[in-house]
Structures are given as C-alpha cells and as structure tokens.
Amino acid sequence: MLLLTLLLTVTGPAERFGVGVSASDAHAAIIAGPDVATPPTGKAPKLKSPPPNQDAPSKPEASQPPAPSLDDLLARLKAAKTEEEAEFVHTLIDAMRLESGSDTIDLLMFRAVAAVTHEDLPLALDLLDTVIAMKPDFAEGWNRRAVVYYQRQDYSRALADLEVVLRLDPHEDSALIGLAGIFDAMGDAKRARLALKQALDIYPLNSEAVKKLHELDLELNGRDL
C-alpha cells in the first residue's frame, strides 16, 4: 500500500499576489483621498460626484460552492474517464481520510509516516498504537498500523487491523488492496483476487490493481506468467 506524505506549502501575501505596493502605502493613499486643490487657472473646481449612499444595501457576495463530501469524491472516482483524473480524485480522497480533526493525532500520524519512511518500524508502531488508543474510530490509524505489521510480515495482526478499517470505512480501497497483498503472500490467490475485485469496484482505473488481478487470473487458470 502506498504511504501518502502530504506537503503543505504556505505562501505569504506578497508571494501570492506579487504586489509591489506595501500595505502601508496603500492605506495612506486611501486616507488621503483625491486631490481637490483649485487649479492654477483660478476656475472653480469641478464638482465631484457625491460618495455612494452608505445606507444602501450592498450586493450579496457570490456564495462559494460547498466542498465535496467523501461520497461525492467516491462517485467521481468510480466515474472517472482517465487514469489521470482518477488519480487526482483518489489523492483528494486520501487527503480527506487523513483528516483526524485533532492536531495531536495529525502530528502523531506525521511522525509515524516519517518513521516508516526511515524504516524505523518500532517507532512507527509505538506512534500508531498511541493514535489508535486516543482515537479508535479513526480508520486511517488502523490502516497505517496494518501497513507496518505487513512490512514486519506479521500478517495475522495486519489482517485484524484491516478488518477494523473496513468496518469503519467499507469503501477504503487501499485496505482491500492490502488484504489482497496479504492473501497473496499467504498463497491464497482466490481470496486475493476477490479483494482486488472489490477494490477495483471502488477505483476501477487503478492500473496496478488491474495488472495484479490479471496476474492472479493467469495463476488460477494454471498458466505461466
């Protein structure tokens, strides 16, 4: 299973807009207002239009469309026409599933991912144990711990964690792919194939899963790869 590390880039106001005028200069210009001095010809200055009526109701701002729900994104994933579109939508789904609602949990998850990246599996396991103890209904905590157990070839514990993931989030395709990987490692091609088909029902354009399913079909049909 793919471990996703989210990189957040924070950009300052000047970098976002590329504006060369400072905020203080702009504010001073607004306070000073337009030049109303009498022209040197001695003619009276033209009357300026009165300021807009402050009591007049302002036009309502256009409302932003609501953010898509997980169900919306899953529907888009299933209906995607290209692999690129599907991969983009799946990235959004992964990001949504990583949202724990707790800064503490988010920090522990970040450290756990970093520990796996640096192959410090004992530390990753300790961190994920803490995540699960603090928030047992957070499916991604169980999912990431299953990955660690899988890497340690502790398949029974990995299977147990993936069962919890699918109980909390039945549409977690990465958990189904994880099941397929474990069943395949255990020599159970039939159950691996079934798990892959369930994953592909959620994410049909997952090219790696399609390829693996084809390999399992060949294996079950008794043909050489």
C-alpha positions in Angstrom: 0.0 0.0 0.0 1.1 3.4 -0.8 2.0 5.7 2.1 1.0 9.2 1.4 3.0 12.2 2.8 1.2 15.5 2.5 3.3 18.5 1.9 1.7 21.8 2.8 3.2 25.0 1.2 2.5 28.2 3.0 2.9 31.3 0.9 3.0 34.9 2.2 0.7 37.6 0.8 3.4 39.3 -1.3 4.4 36.0 -2.9 0.8 35.1 -3.6 -0.1 38.4 -5.3 3.2 39.8 -6.4 2.1 43.3 -5.4 4.9 45.9 -5.3 3.0 48.4 -3.2 3.2 48.0 0.5 0.1 47.8 2.7 1.1 51.0 4.5 1.4 52.9 1.2 -2.0 51.7 0.0 -3.6 52.6 3.3 -2.1 56.1 3.2 -3.4 56.6 -0.3 -6.9 55.6 0.8 -6.9 58.0 3.7 -5.5 61.0 1.7 -8.2 60.7 -0.9 -8.2 62.5 -4.3 -6.5 65.9 -4.8 -9.2 68.6 -4.6 -7.0 71.7 -4.8 -8.2 74.6 -7.1 -6.4 74.6 -10.5 -3.9 77.4 -11.1 -6.3 79.0 -13.7 -8.5 80.3 -10.9 -11.5 78.4 -12.2 -13.7 76.7 -9.7 -13.0 73.1 -9.4 -15.5 70.7 -10.9 -17.9 69.3 -8.5 -17.2 65.7 -7.8 -19.9 63.0 -7.6 -21.2 62.5 -4.1 -20.0 59.4 -2.3 -22.2 56.4 -2.6 -25.0 56.1 -0.1 -23.6 54.3 2.8 -27.0 53.2 3.8 -27.7 51.5 0.5 -27.7 47.7 0.8 -24.6 46.1 -0.6 -24.8 43.4 -3.2 -24.6 40.0 -1.7 -21.3 38.2 -2.3 -21.5 35.2 -4.5 -21.6 32.1 -2.3 -18.9 29.5 -2.7 -20.0 26.0 -3.7 -19.8 23.6 -0.8 -16.8 21.3 -0.6 -17.4 17.8 -2.0 -18.2 15.1 0.5 -16.4 11.7 0.6 -19.4 10.2 -1.1 -19.2 12.8 -3.9 -15.5 12.1 -4.4 -16.1 8.3 -4.4 -18.7 8.7 -7.1 -16.3 10.9 -9.2 -13.6 8.2 -8.7 -15.8 5.5 -10.0 -17.0 7.6 -13.0 -13.5 8.9 -13.9 -12.7 8.6 -17.6 -8.9 8.7 -17.5 -6.2 7.4 -15.1 -5.0 10.9 -14.5 -8.5 12.1 -13.4 -8.9 9.1 -11.2 -5.5 9.5 -9.6 -6.3 13.2 -8.9 -9.6 12.3 -7.2 -8.0 9.5 -5.3 -5.4 11.9 -3.9 -8.2 14.1 -2.6 -9.9 11.1 -1.0 -6.6 10.1 0.7 -6.2 13.6 2.0 -9.8 13.7 3.4 -9.2 10.3 5.1 -6.1 11.7 6.8 -8.2 14.5 8.5 -8.5 13.3 12.0 -9.9 16.5 13.5 -7.2 16.6 16.1 -3.9 18.4 15.9 -2.3 15.9 18.3 -3.4 12.9 16.1 -2.2 14.7 13.0 1.2 15.3 14.5 1.5 11.6 15.6 0.4 10.4 12.1 3.0 12.7 10.5 5.7 11.3 12.8 4.6 7.7 12.1 4.8 8.2 8.4 8.2 9.7 8.7 9.3 6.8 10.9 8.1 4.3 8.2 10.0 6.3 5.6 13.2 6.0 7.6 12.4 2.3 8.2 12.1 2.8 12.0 9.2 0.4 12.3 9.2 0.0 16.1 8.9 3.8 16.5 6.1 3.9 13.9 4.3 1.1 15.7 4.5 2.9 19.0 3.2 6.1 17.5 0.3 4.3 15.7 -0.6 2.4 18.9 -1.0 5.8 20.6 -3.1 7.2 17.7 -5.5 4.2 17.9 -5.7 4.4 21.7 -6.6 8.1 21.5 -9.0 7.9 18.6 -10.2 4.3 17.9 -12.7 5.4 15.3 -10.0 6.9 13.1 -9.8 4.4 10.3 -6.5 5.7 8.9 -4.7 5.0 12.2 -5.6 1.3 11.9 -4.8 1.3 8.2 -1.3 2.7 8.7 -0.6 0.3 11.5 -1.7 -2.6 9.2 1.0 -1.4 6.8 3.6 -1.6 9.5 2.5 -5.1 10.5 2.6 -6.2 6.9 6.2 -4.9 6.5 7.1 -6.9 9.6 5.4 -9.9 8.0 3.0 -10.1 10.9 0.1 -11.0 8.7 -2.4 -12.0 11.4 -2.2 -8.6 13.1 -2.3 -6.8 9.7 -5.4 -8.7 8.8 -7.0 -7.9 12.1 -6.3 -4.2 11.6 -7.6 -4.2 8.1 -10.9 -5.7 9.2 -11.3 -2.8 11.6 -10.6 -0.3 8.8 -13.2 -1.9 6.5 -15.7 -1.9 9.4 -15.2 1.8 9.9 -14.9 2.7 6.2 -16.2 0.0 3.8 -15.0 1.9 0.8 -11.4 2.1 1.8 -9.9 0.6 -1.4 -6.3 0.7 -0.1 -7.3 -1.6 2.8 -8.8 -4.1 0.3 -5.6 -3.9 -1.8 -3.7 -4.6 1.5 -5.9 -7.6 2.1 -5.1 -8.8 -1.4 -1.4 -8.4 -0.8 -1.5 -10.4 2.5 -3.6 -13.2 1.0 -1.2 -13.4 -2.0 1.8 -13.6 0.4 0.0 -16.4 2.2 -0.6 -18.3 -1.1 -4.4 -17.7 -1.1 -4.8 -16.5 -4.7 -8.6 -16.9 -4.7 -9.1 -14.6 -1.7 -6.5 -12.2 -3.0 -8.4 -12.0 -6.3 -11.7 -11.4 -4.6 -10.2 -8.5 -2.5 -8.8 -6.9 -5.7 -12.1 -7.1 -7.5 -13.8 -5.3 -4.6 -11.0 -2.6 -4.6 -11.5 -2.2 -8.4 -15.2 -1.7 -7.9 -14.3 1.4 -5.9 -11.4 2.5 -8.0 -11.8 1.0 -11.5 -8.8 2.7 -13.1 -6.2 1.6 -10.6 -3.7 0.3 -13.2 -1.6 -1.6 -10.6 -4.6 -3.4 -9.2 -5.8 -4.3 -12.8 -2.3 -5.7 -13.6 -2.2 -7.7 -10.4 -5.7 -9.1 -11.0 -4.7 -10.2 -14.4 -1.6 -12.0 -13.0 -3.8 -13.8 -10.4 -6.3 -14.8 -13.2 -3.4 -16.4 -15.1 -2.2 -18.1 -11.9 -5.6 -19.5 -11.1 -6.0 -20.7 -14.7 -2.8 -22.7 -14.3 -0.8 -20.7 -16.9 2.7 -19.3 -16.6 3.2 -15.6 -16.4 
